[in-house]
Amino acid sequence: MKESYFLRNKNMKSQRVTKLFGPLFQDLIEKLYGFFRKHIDETDNHPDDQKYPFEENLAASQEAALKDYAEVIQYFDDAIEAIKEDPIF
């Protein structure tokens, strides 16, 4: 999704997926939105000359990227487990 979508929609709670997808998917979308929103806000709060500190500290950036990757994968793992436990599926 484009950054502008996140900038315009700071209150994701008001954005709902269709009922066809249900609350499990809504929860996943809200978690992903929160993850990306946090990163966009962190980037926006840095002065322009400091927006990309990873260029200066590649090792720390790689460590942060692995942590972020694990966090996002966990969102999907949790959603998959919730689907397995849901009697509708």
MIDOSE-1310 file (N, C-alpha, C; in nm, 2 decimals, decimal comma, always signed):
residues 89
mkes	+0,08/-0,12/+0,00/+0,00/+0,00/+0,00/+0,09/+0,12/+0,00; +0,03/+0,23/-0,05/+0,11/+0,35/-0,06/+0,11/+0,42/+0,07; +0,22/+0,49/+0,09/+0,24/+0,57/+0,22/+0,12/+0,67/+0,23; +0,08/+0,73/+0,12/-0,03/+0,83/+0,13/-0,16/+0,77/+0,19
yflr	-0,18/+0,64/+0,17/-0,30/+0,57/+0,23/-0,29/+0,58/+0,38; -0,17/+0,55/+0,43/-0,15/+0,55/+0,58/-0,16/+0,70/+0,63; -0,11/+0,79/+0,56/-0,11/+0,93/+0,60/-0,25/+0,98/+0,61; -0,34/+0,94/+0,52/-0,48/+0,99/+0,52/-0,56/+0,92/+0,62
nknm	-0,53/+0,80/+0,66/-0,61/+0,71/+0,74/-0,55/+0,67/+0,87; -0,53/+0,77/+0,96/-0,46/+0,75/+1,09/-0,55/+0,67/+1,18; -0,68/+0,66/+1,16/-0,77/+0,59/+1,24/-0,82/+0,47/+1,17; -0,74/+0,36/+1,17/-0,77/+0,24/+1,09/-0,90/+0,17/+1,15
ksqr	-0,92/+0,20/+1,28/-1,04/+0,13/+1,34/-1,17/+0,16/+1,27; -1,17/+0,27/+1,20/-1,29/+0,31/+1,13/-1,30/+0,24/+0,99; -1,19/+0,18/+0,95/-1,19/+0,11/+0,82/-1,22/-0,04/+0,85; -1,32/-0,09/+0,79/-1,36/-0,22/+0,81/-1,36/-0,30/+0,68
vtkl	-1,32/-0,43/+0,69/-1,32/-0,52/+0,58/-1,46/-0,56/+0,56; -1,50/-0,62/+0,45/-1,63/-0,67/+0,43/-1,66/-0,78/+0,52; -1,79/-0,80/+0,55/-1,83/-0,91/+0,64/-1,79/-1,05/+0,59; -1,77/-1,06/+0,46/-1,73/-1,18/+0,40/-1,60/-1,23/+0,46
fgpl	-1,51/-1,14/+0,49/-1,38/-1,18/+0,54/-1,38/-1,20/+0,69; -1,47/-1,13/+0,76/-1,49/-1,16/+0,91/-1,38/-1,10/+1,00; -1,40/-1,12/+1,13/-1,32/-1,06/+1,23/-1,17/-1,10/+1,23; -1,15/-1,23/+1,19/-1,01/-1,27/+1,19/-0,92/-1,19/+1,09
fqdl	-0,98/-1,17/+0,97/-0,91/-1,09/+0,87/-0,90/-0,94/+0,92; -1,00/-0,89/+0,98/-1,00/-0,75/+1,03/-0,89/-0,74/+1,13; -0,87/-0,83/+1,22/-0,77/-0,83/+1,32/-0,63/-0,83/+1,25; -0,61/-0,91/+1,15/-0,48/-0,91/+1,08/-0,46/-0,78/+1,01
iekl	-0,56/-0,72/+0,95/-0,54/-0,59/+0,88/-0,50/-0,48/+0,98; -0,57/-0,48/+1,09/-0,54/-0,38/+1,20/-0,40/-0,40/+1,25; -0,35/-0,52/+1,27/-0,21/-0,54/+1,32/-0,11/-0,50/+1,21; -0,14/-0,53/+1,09/-0,04/-0,48/+0,98/-0,05/-0,33/+0,97
ygff	-0,16/-0,27/+0,98/-0,17/-0,13/+0,97/-0,09/-0,07/+1,08; -0,11/-0,12/+1,21/-0,03/-0,07/+1,32/+0,12/-0,08/+1,30; +0,16/-0,19/+1,24/+0,30/-0,21/+1,22/+0,36/-0,10/+1,12; +0,29/-0,09/+1,01/+0,33/+0,01/+0,91/+0,32/+0,15/+0,95
rkhi	+0,21/+0,18/+1,02/+0,18/+0,31/+1,07/+0,30/+0,35/+1,17; +0,34/+0,26/+1,25/+0,45/+0,29/+1,35/+0,58/+0,33/+1,27; +0,61/+0,25/+1,17/+0,73/+0,28/+1,09/+0,72/+0,40/+1,01; +0,61/+0,43/+0,96/+0,59/+0,56/+0,88/+0,61/+0,68/+0,98
detd	+0,54/+0,67/+1,09/+0,55/+0,78/+1,19/+0,70/+0,80/+1,24; +0,77/+0,69/+1,26/+0,91/+0,70/+1,30/+0,99/+0,77/+1,20; +0,97/+0,74/+1,07/+1,04/+0,80/+0,96/+1,01/+0,94/+0,95; +0,88/+0,98/+0,96/+0,84/+1,11/+0,95/+0,89/+1,20/+1,06
nhpd	+0,92/+1,14/+1,18/+0,96/+1,22/+1,30/+1,11/+1,25/+1,30; +1,18/+1,20/+1,20/+1,32/+1,23/+1,19/+1,35/+1,35/+1,10; +1,45/+1,43/+1,13/+1,48/+1,53/+1,03/+1,52/+1,47/+0,90; +1,50/+1,55/+0,79/+1,53/+1,49/+0,65/+1,67/+1,43/+0,64
dqky	+1,77/+1,49/+0,70/+1,90/+1,44/+0,69/+1,93/+1,31/+0,77; +1,83/+1,27/+0,85/+1,85/+1,15/+0,94/+1,74/+1,05/+0,91; +1,67/+1,06/+0,80/+1,56/+0,97/+0,77/+1,61/+0,82/+0,74; +1,73/+0,81/+0,70/+1,78/+0,68/+0,66/+1,90/+0,64/+0,74
pfee	+1,90/+0,62/+0,87/+2,02/+0,60/+0,95/+2,08/+0,46/+0,91; +2,00/+0,37/+0,85/+2,06/+0,24/+0,81/+2,18/+0,25/+0,73; +2,20/+0,36/+0,65/+2,31/+0,38/+0,57/+2,44/+0,39/+0,65; +2,43/+0,43/+0,77/+2,54/+0,45/+0,86/+2,57/+0,33/+0,95
nlaa	+2,46/+0,25/+0,98/+2,48/+0,14/+1,07/+2,41/+0,02/+1,01; +2,47/-0,04/+0,91/+2,41/-0,15/+0,84/+2,37/-0,27/+0,93; +2,46/-0,30/+1,02/+2,44/-0,42/+1,11/+2,32/-0,40/+1,19; +2,30/-0,28/+1,25/+2,18/-0,25/+1,33/+2,06/-0,25/+1,25
sqea	+2,07/-0,21/+1,13/+1,95/-0,21/+1,04/+1,91/-0,35/+1,00; +2,01/-0,43/+0,98/+1,98/-0,57/+0,94/+1,91/-0,64/+1,06; +1,96/-0,61/+1,18/+1,90/-0,67/+1,30/+1,76/-0,63/+1,32; +1,73/-0,50/+1,30/+1,60/-0,44/+1,31/+1,51/-0,50/+1,20
alkd	+1,56/-0,52/+1,08/+1,48/-0,58/+0,97/+1,44/-0,72/+1,01; +1,53/-0,80/+1,06/+1,50/-0,94/+1,10/+1,39/-0,94/+1,21; +1,40/-0,85/+1,30/+1,30/-0,84/+1,41/+1,16/-0,80/+1,35; +1,16/-0,70/+1,26/+1,04/-0,66/+1,19/+0,98/-0,78/+1,11
yaev	+1,06/-0,85/+1,04/+1,02/-0,96/+0,96/+0,95/-1,07/+1,05; +1,01/-1,10/+1,16/+0,96/-1,20/+1,26/+0,82/-1,15/+1,31; +0,81/-1,02/+1,34/+0,69/-0,97/+1,39/+0,57/-0,98/+1,29; +0,60/-0,95/+1,16/+0,50/-0,96/+1,06/+0,46/-1,10/+1,03
iqyf	+0,56/-1,19/+1,03/+0,53/-1,33/+1,01/+0,44/-1,39/+1,12; +0,47/-1,34/+1,24/+0,39/-1,38/+1,36/+0,25/-1,34/+1,35; +0,22/-1,23/+1,29/+0,08/-1,18/+1,26/+0,01/-1,29/+1,18; +0,08/-1,33/+1,07/+0,02/-1,43/+0,98/+0,00/-1,56/+1,04
ddai	+0,11/-1,60/+1,12/+0,10/-1,73/+1,19/-0,02/-1,73/+1,29; -0,04/-1,62/+1,36/-0,15/-1,61/+1,45/-0,28/-1,62/+1,38; -0,29/-1,55/+1,27/-0,42/-1,55/+1,19/-0,45/-1,69/+1,14; -0,34/-1,76/+1,09/-0,36/-1,90/+1,04/-0,41/-1,99/+1,16
eaik	-0,35/-1,98/+1,28/-0,39/-2,06/+1,39/-0,54/-2,03/+1,43; -0,57/-1,90/+1,42/-0,71/-1,86/+1,46/-0,81/-1,92/+1,36; -0,77/-1,93/+1,23/-0,86/-1,99/+1,13/-0,87/-2,14/+1,16; -0,77/-2,20/+1,20/-0,77/-2,35/+1,23/-0,86/-2,37/+1,34
edpi	-0,87/-2,28/+1,44/-0,95/-2,30/+1,56/-1,10/-2,26/+1,54; -1,12/-2,18/+1,43/-1,26/-2,13/+1,41/-1,34/-2,24/+1,34; -1,46/-2,27/+1,41/-1,54/-2,38/+1,36/-1,60/-2,35/+1,22; -1,61/-2,22/+1,18/-1,67/-2,19/+1,05/-1,58/-2,24/+0,94
f	-1,45/-2,24/+0,96/-1,35/-2,28/+0,86/-1,33/-2,43/+0,87
